[in-house]
């Protein structure tokens, strides 16, 4: 935010935020380039107007009270709304500058996301990207509440607060190491999967909830499954050949592309597909740039999925040593 734009952010709120972050009036005064007495006076006036203390005055600094926490949250929302408004104004002027906040999933970090970031820098150099990695539920909540401008997330359900720009089905399949005994199969049944040690993600994720709801027997019959909230651990165990995983092509994209993992579709018709969606907020008119970025992101996800699926149809590496239980 430029110096001119800073004048639109109430100075009392800026001072509260600075003292909260740095812990003292003196440090905050240096940060905002104004005298400590002026900062202290603004905070005292604010406390007098509100009738409550905003800080606890401690021997080693200042700490926010509950009222101060509420005011800090207001300051952060004000700044975020101000940045969005300034970005919208620049776009009305035909200037492709501003901030774009994106929520994405952990599995996207070493997938299509780096390519997208590079493309934004190349095609829209005036756009500053802020990327938050979140769970699917948190990404939707951030979008609905205006915390981000665009989200790419799994299993997004249609709702009034969201504009779904693009969506695609992600069939459930079995991910195995390229030298695994199942790797030469064209399709597998869930009973085939149950014969192997299974790496599953925690209950916070929709795929685990789905497996428990529709295929609970699998989690009981499979060799004692490893349960983790780390997708990276799941991927590492699959690559090593010691475990298999039920997941999507998008989760295993990098490993499929480098030939270390094969994704085998499930033969079971009862296996419900997941989905991936790119969405913007419907709560307010999204900035023109948010729509442009959402469409660019959707193209990147589509292209990436096409490459992964093409690599996934390639024959398993010849001469690979099969692993058997």
Secondary structure by P-SEA (a helix, b strand, c coil): ccaaaaaaccaaaaaaaaaaaaccaaaaaaaacccaaaaaaaaaaaaaaaccccccccccbbbbcaaaaaaaaaaaaaaaaaaaaaaaaaaaacccbbbbbbbbcccccccaaaaaaaaaaaacccbbbbbbbbcaaaaaaaaaaccccbbbbccccccccccccbbbbbbbbbbbcccccccccccccaaaaaacbbbbbccccaaaaaaaaccaaaaaacccccccccaaaaaaaaaacccccccccccaaaaaaaccbbbbbbccccccccccbbbbbccccccaaaaaaaaaaaaaaaaaaaaaaaaaacccccccbbbcc
